[in-house]
Amino acid sequence: MKYDYVIVGAGLFGATFANLAKKDGKKVLVIEKRNHIAGNVYTEQIEGINVHKYGAHIFHTGDKEVWNYVNSFVEFNRYTNSPVARYKNEVYNMPFNMNTFAKIWDDVITPEDAKRHIEEERKEITHEPQNLEEQAISLVGRTIYEKLVKGYTEKQWNRKCVDLPAFIIKRLPVRFIYDNNYFNDKYQGIPIGGYTKLVEKMLEGIEVKLEEDYLLKKYYYKSIAKKIVYTGMLDEYFGCNLGRLEYRSLRFETKVLDTDNFQGNAVVNYTGKEVDCTRVIEHKHFESTLSKKTVVTYEYPDDWTPEKEAYYVINDDKNNNLANLYRELSNQEENVIFGGRLAEYKYYDMDDVIRSAIDTYKKESN
C-alpha cells in the first residue's frame, strides 16, 4: 500500500488525525472536496482582516490537552466571546445575565430582583412543556422569551416555536452575575493569523489534494491505503440508499465597509422577526488589525438542499433513527474510520472535534 491512511476531509478532525499519524511516521494523504483546507473554520484575508468565511468560530475549551495541542501550532489571542442581542431598537448583553435583566426590568439591581421577575413569569407554565415555546417560558419567563428567544429561534428553524419540540431547548444559560463572558470554559481565544494558518501548520509536510471527491474514486483510494479516515457525509458514503439525512444550512452576505468600526462588537444577534438575518459578524473585532476599513457578514438561516453546505444536524426522531441505521452500516465497513460532525451526524464544538480525533487516533494506534 502506498499510504497508511487516506484522510477524506481537511477540516479539524482530518487535520488532527493526519498530524498525529505523521508524527508517528505514517504515510498520509489528505484529500479535500473544496478548493481550500480547514473546512468550516476556513478564514481568508480581506482588507487585512481575517474573515471567518463560514460563520463566527470562537475556540473555547476546558480540555487542557486540546488547548496545549492547538497552541503548539499557533499562538491564540485572549478574545472573549461577549455577543450582543438586538431586539428592534433595544440592545441586550448575552448570555442572559444581570446586565440583561437590569436592562429589561427597571427595578432590577440585585440577583434577588431578577430571580423574583423570572420566577413569577415561569408560573405561566403549570404542566410539562409540550413545545419549545412552553419550555423556554418555563425556564426564563415570557419577557425574555419574547424579546431574545422566540424570533431568533423561529428564524433559525423556519418553524414556529409552538411547532418545535421542547427538547431543542433543554436549558438556557441564566447567570445572576454582571458578566458578559458567553462561555464557562477556562481556555478561550482566536488563533492569531486565523484558523487557516492553524490548519496549515497542522498539515505541514503532509500531502494534500484539493478539489478531490473521494466518493467518485472510492475504490481507487481504498486500493492505495491500508485505511480510510472518512469525515464526509454519513449517508452519502452509502449512496443515501436508506434515505437522506436532513440539515439546516446558512447563507452569508459579506460586505467591505468604508468605516473602521460598524457595530462595536464581533457578533450582534438579531432576535426580532422584523430582521431576516440572525446575526451580523464584524470580523476585525476577533483579532487586532490596523485596517481602516471593516468587513461584516450578514448570516441568514437557510433550508438545506444537497447543493448547499450542511451546518446543523436535525436531531429529531426521524433523523436520529435514520442516522443509527447508517451507523450500523458504518460499523460493518472494513478499514474505514468514520469521524467528525458529518460522518457521525453529530453537532460538535471545535475542541470536541479535536478531542474526538485525538482519542480515535490513540485507539487506532494502540
C-alpha positions as CSV (number, residue, x, y, z in Angstrom):
1,M,0.0,0.0,0.0
2,K,1.2,3.5,-0.9
3,Y,-0.3,5.1,2.2
4,D,-1.1,4.0,5.7
5,Y,-4.0,6.5,5.7
6,V,-6.0,8.4,3.1
7,I,-7.9,11.0,5.1
8,V,-11.1,12.4,3.5
9,G,-11.6,16.0,4.5
10,A,-9.1,18.7,5.6
11,G,-11.2,20.1,8.4
12,L,-10.2,19.9,12.1
13,F,-10.9,16.1,12.5
14,G,-8.9,15.2,9.4
15,A,-6.1,17.6,10.1
16,T,-5.7,16.4,13.7
17,F,-5.7,12.7,12.7
18,A,-3.3,13.4,9.8
19,N,-0.9,15.4,12.1
20,L,-0.8,12.7,14.8
21,A,-0.3,9.9,12.2
22,K,2.6,11.8,10.5
23,K,4.3,12.3,13.9
24,D,4.2,8.5,14.3
25,G,5.9,8.1,10.9
26,K,2.9,7.0,9.0
27,K,2.4,7.8,5.3
28,V,-0.6,10.1,4.9
29,L,-2.6,11.6,2.1
30,V,-5.3,14.2,2.8
31,I,-7.9,14.8,0.1
32,E,-10.4,17.6,0.2
33,K,-13.5,18.2,-1.9
34,R,-13.4,22.0,-1.5
35,N,-10.7,24.3,-3.0
36,H,-9.2,25.0,0.4
37,I,-8.2,23.4,3.6
38,A,-9.7,24.0,7.1
39,G,-13.3,23.0,6.4
40,N,-15.8,25.4,8.0
41,V,-13.2,27.1,10.2
42,Y,-11.5,28.5,7.0
43,T,-10.5,32.1,7.2
44,E,-9.5,34.3,4.3
45,Q,-7.9,37.8,4.3
46,I,-9.9,40.7,3.1
47,E,-8.6,44.3,3.6
48,G,-6.0,42.9,6.0
49,I,-8.8,41.3,8.1
50,N,-9.1,37.5,8.8
51,V,-12.7,36.8,7.7
52,H,-14.5,33.7,9.0
53,K,-16.0,32.6,5.7
54,Y,-18.4,30.0,7.2
55,G,-19.6,31.9,10.2
56,A,-18.1,33.0,13.5
57,H,-15.8,30.5,15.2
58,I,-14.6,31.1,18.7
59,F,-12.3,28.4,20.2
60,H,-13.2,27.5,23.8
61,T,-12.4,24.5,25.9
62,G,-11.9,23.2,29.4
63,D,-9.7,20.5,28.0
64,K,-6.1,21.4,28.7
65,E,-4.6,18.8,26.5
66,V,-6.6,20.1,23.5
67,W,-5.7,23.7,24.4
68,N,-2.0,22.9,24.6
69,Y,-2.3,20.9,21.3
70,V,-3.7,23.8,19.2
71,N,-1.3,26.3,20.9
72,S,1.6,24.1,19.8
73,F,0.9,25.2,16.2
74,V,0.0,28.9,16.6
75,E,-0.5,31.4,19.3
76,F,-4.0,32.3,20.4
77,N,-5.2,35.7,21.5
78,R,-7.3,36.4,24.5
79,Y,-10.6,37.0,22.7
80,T,-13.6,36.6,25.0
81,N,-16.9,35.9,23.4
82,S,-19.4,38.5,24.5
83,P,-22.2,38.7,22.0
84,V,-24.8,41.4,22.0
85,A,-28.5,40.8,21.2
86,R,-30.5,43.4,19.3
87,Y,-34.3,43.4,19.6
88,K,-35.8,46.2,17.5
89,N,-34.0,49.3,18.8
90,E,-33.1,47.7,22.1
91,V,-29.7,46.2,22.8
92,Y,-29.0,43.5,25.5
93,N,-26.0,41.5,26.7
94,M,-25.7,37.8,26.1
95,P,-25.8,35.3,27.7
96,F,-28.7,36.2,29.9
97,N,-27.1,37.9,32.9
98,M,-27.5,40.7,35.4
99,N,-26.7,43.3,32.7
100,T,-29.5,41.8,30.6
101,F,-32.1,41.7,33.4
102,A,-31.3,45.3,34.6
103,K,-32.0,46.5,31.1
104,I,-35.2,44.5,30.7
105,W,-36.7,45.4,34.1
106,D,-36.2,48.9,35.6
107,D,-36.4,47.7,39.2
108,V,-33.6,45.1,38.9
109,I,-30.4,45.8,40.7
110,T,-29.6,42.6,42.7
111,P,-29.8,38.9,41.8
112,E,-32.8,38.6,44.0
113,D,-34.6,41.3,42.0
114,A,-34.0,39.3,38.8
115,K,-35.0,36.0,40.3
116,R,-38.3,37.4,41.5
117,H,-39.2,38.5,38.0
118,I,-38.2,35.3,36.3
119,E,-39.8,33.0,38.9
120,E,-43.1,35.0,38.7
121,E,-43.2,34.7,34.9
122,R,-42.2,31.0,34.9
123,K,-45.5,30.2,36.8
124,E,-47.3,30.7,33.5
125,I,-46.4,27.1,32.6
126,T,-48.0,24.7,35.1
127,H,-47.6,21.5,33.2
128,E,-44.9,19.6,31.4
129,P,-43.8,21.7,28.5
130,Q,-45.2,20.4,25.2
131,N,-43.2,22.5,22.7
132,L,-40.2,24.8,22.6
133,E,-42.3,27.9,23.5
134,E,-43.6,26.4,26.7
135,Q,-40.1,25.0,27.5
136,A,-38.5,28.4,27.1
137,I,-41.1,30.2,29.2
138,S,-40.8,27.5,31.9
139,L,-37.0,28.3,32.0
140,V,-36.8,32.1,31.7
141,G,-40.3,33.5,31.6
142,R,-42.3,35.2,28.8
143,T,-40.5,38.6,28.7
144,I,-37.0,37.2,27.9
145,Y,-38.6,34.5,25.7
146,E,-40.5,37.1,23.5
147,K,-37.5,39.5,23.2
148,L,-34.5,37.2,23.0
149,V,-35.5,33.7,22.1
150,K,-38.7,33.5,20.0
151,G,-37.8,35.4,16.9
152,Y,-34.2,34.1,16.7
153,T,-35.3,30.5,17.1
154,E,-38.1,30.7,14.6
155,K,-35.7,32.2,12.0
156,Q,-33.1,29.6,12.7
157,W,-35.5,26.6,12.2
158,N,-38.0,28.2,9.9
159,R,-40.8,26.9,12.1
160,K,-42.9,28.5,14.8
161,C,-41.7,27.8,18.4
162,V,-45.1,26.1,19.2
163,D,-44.3,23.6,16.4
164,L,-40.8,22.8,17.6
165,P,-40.2,20.1,20.2
166,A,-39.4,21.1,23.7
167,F,-36.1,19.1,23.9
168,I,-34.4,21.6,21.5
169,I,-34.0,24.0,24.4
170,K,-33.1,21.7,27.3
171,R,-31.7,24.7,29.2
172,L,-31.0,28.4,28.6
173,P,-27.9,29.9,30.2
174,V,-29.0,32.2,33.0
175,R,-26.4,33.9,35.2
176,F,-27.1,36.1,38.1
177,I,-23.8,38.0,37.9
178,Y,-22.7,41.0,35.9
179,D,-20.5,39.1,33.5
180,N,-20.9,39.1,29.7
181,N,-18.5,36.1,29.0
182,Y,-20.6,33.7,27.0
183,F,-18.6,30.6,27.7
184,N,-17.7,29.0,31.0
185,D,-14.6,27.2,29.6
186,K,-11.3,28.1,31.2
187,Y,-9.5,28.5,27.8
188,Q,-10.8,30.7,25.0
189,G,-9.4,32.7,22.1
190,I,-8.8,33.0,18.3
191,P,-5.7,31.8,16.6
192,I,-3.6,34.8,15.7
193,G,-3.4,34.9,11.9
194,G,-6.7,33.0,11.5
195,Y,-7.8,29.4,11.6
196,T,-6.4,28.6,8.1
197,K,-3.0,29.3,9.5
198,L,-3.6,26.8,12.3
199,V,-4.7,24.1,9.9
200,E,-1.8,24.8,7.6
201,K,0.6,24.2,10.5
202,M,-1.2,21.0,11.4
203,L,-0.8,19.7,7.8
204,E,2.8,20.9,7.3
205,G,4.8,18.2,5.5
206,I,1.6,16.2,4.6
207,E,0.5,15.6,1.0
208,V,-2.8,17.3,0.4
209,K,-5.0,17.2,-2.7
210,L,-7.8,19.8,-3.1
211,E,-10.9,19.6,-5.2
212,E,-10.9,15.8,-5.0
213,D,-14.2,14.0,-4.5
214,Y,-13.5,10.7,-2.6
215,L,-16.9,9.3,-3.4
216,L,-16.2,9.4,-7.1
217,K,-12.9,7.5,-6.6
218,K,-13.7,5.4,-3.6
219,Y,-12.3,2.1,-4.9
220,Y,-9.1,3.7,-6.2
221,Y,-8.3,5.3,-2.8
222,K,-9.2,2.1,-1.0
223,S,-6.7,0.3,-3.2
224,I,-3.8,2.6,-2.3
225,A,-4.3,2.9,1.5
226,K,-4.3,0.5,4.4
227,K,-7.2,2.5,6.0
228,I,-9.5,5.3,5.1
229,V,-10.4,8.1,7.5
230,Y,-13.8,9.5,6.3
231,T,-15.1,12.8,7.5
232,G,-17.7,13.4,4.8
233,M,-21.5,13.0,5.0
234,L,-22.5,9.7,6.6
235,D,-25.5,9.0,4.3
236,E,-23.6,10.0,1.1
237,Y,-20.9,7.4,1.8
238,F,-23.6,4.7,1.4
239,G,-25.2,6.4,-1.6
240,C,-28.1,7.6,0.5
241,N,-29.6,4.1,0.0
242,L,-31.6,4.3,3.2
243,G,-32.8,7.9,2.6
244,R,-31.2,11.3,3.1
245,L,-30.3,12.8,6.5
246,E,-31.5,16.4,6.9
247,Y,-29.7,19.5,8.0
248,R,-30.2,23.3,8.4
249,S,-28.0,25.5,6.2
250,L,-26.8,29.1,6.3
251,R,-26.4,31.8,3.7
252,F,-23.9,34.6,4.1
253,E,-23.6,38.1,2.6
254,T,-20.2,39.7,3.2
255,K,-19.6,43.4,2.7
256,V,-16.5,45.7,2.9
257,L,-17.5,48.9,4.6
258,D,-15.6,52.2,4.4
259,T,-15.5,52.7,8.2
260,D,-13.2,51.5,10.9
261,N,-16.0,50.3,13.3
262,F,-19.5,49.3,12.2
263,Q,-21.2,47.8,15.2
264,G,-18.7,47.8,18.1
265,N,-18.7,44.1,18.6
266,A,-17.7,40.9,16.8
267,V,-21.2,39.4,17.0
268,V,-24.6,41.0,17.2
269,N,-27.6,38.7,17.3
270,Y,-30.8,40.0,15.8
271,T,-33.6,38.4,17.8
272,G,-36.7,40.0,16.2
273,K,-38.6,38.7,13.2
274,E,-38.6,42.1,11.6
275,V,-34.9,41.5,10.5
276,D,-34.3,38.5,8.3
277,C,-30.7,37.8,9.4
278,T,-30.0,36.0,12.7
279,R,-26.7,37.8,13.3
280,V,-24.1,40.2,11.9
281,I,-20.4,39.4,12.3
282,E,-17.8,42.2,12.2
283,H,-14.6,40.2,11.8
284,K,-12.0,42.8,12.8
285,H,-13.1,42.5,16.4
286,F,-11.9,38.9,16.6
287,E,-8.3,40.0,16.1
288,S,-6.5,43.3,16.3
289,T,-5.8,44.9,13.0
290,L,-4.6,48.2,11.6
291,S,-7.2,48.2,8.8
292,K,-9.1,51.4,8.4
293,K,-12.0,49.5,6.8
294,T,-14.2,46.8,8.2
295,V,-15.7,43.6,6.9
296,V,-19.2,42.5,8.0
297,T,-21.1,39.3,7.3
298,Y,-24.8,39.0,7.5
299,E,-25.9,35.5,8.4
300,Y,-29.2,34.1,7.3
301,P,-30.7,30.6,8.2
302,D,-31.5,28.6,5.1
303,D,-33.3,25.4,4.2
304,W,-30.7,22.8,3.3
305,T,-30.5,21.0,-0.1
306,P,-27.7,18.7,-1.2
307,E,-26.1,21.6,-3.2
308,K,-25.7,23.7,0.0
309,E,-23.3,23.4,2.9
310,A,-24.7,21.4,5.8
311,Y,-24.3,23.3,9.1
312,Y,-26.6,21.9,11.7
313,V,-27.9,18.3,12.1
314,I,-31.6,17.9,12.9
315,N,-31.9,15.8,15.9
316,D,-35.5,14.7,15.7
317,D,-36.6,11.1,15.9
318,K,-36.8,10.6,12.2
319,N,-33.2,11.7,11.5
320,N,-31.8,10.1,14.6
321,N,-33.3,6.8,13.7
322,L,-32.0,7.0,10.2
323,A,-28.5,8.0,11.4
324,N,-28.5,5.0,13.7
325,L,-29.2,2.7,10.7
326,Y,-26.3,4.3,8.8
327,R,-24.0,4.0,11.9
328,E,-24.8,0.2,11.9
329,L,-23.7,0.1,8.3
330,S,-20.5,2.1,9.0
331,N,-19.6,-0.4,11.8
332,Q,-19.5,-3.1,9.1
333,E,-17.1,-1.3,6.8
334,E,-13.7,-2.8,6.9
335,N,-10.6,-0.5,7.2
336,V,-12.7,2.7,7.3
337,I,-12.8,5.1,10.2
338,F,-15.7,7.5,10.4
339,G,-15.1,10.7,12.3
340,G,-16.3,14.3,12.6
341,R,-19.7,16.0,12.6
342,L,-20.8,15.0,9.1
343,A,-19.6,11.4,9.3
344,E,-21.1,11.0,12.8
345,Y,-24.2,13.2,12.2
346,K,-23.5,15.0,15.4
347,Y,-23.1,18.6,16.5
348,Y,-19.5,19.2,17.6
349,D,-17.8,22.2,19.1
350,M,-14.2,22.7,17.7
351,D,-12.5,21.4,20.8
352,D,-14.7,18.3,20.8
353,V,-13.8,17.6,17.2
354,I,-10.1,17.7,18.1
355,R,-10.6,15.6,21.2
356,S,-12.5,13.0,19.2
357,A,-9.8,12.9,16.6
358,I,-7.0,12.5,19.3
359,D,-8.9,9.7,21.0
360,T,-9.7,8.0,17.7
361,Y,-6.1,8.1,16.7
362,K,-4.9,6.8,20.2
363,K,-7.3,3.9,19.9
364,E,-6.2,3.2,16.4
365,S,-2.5,3.2,17.2
366,N,-2.7,1.1,20.3
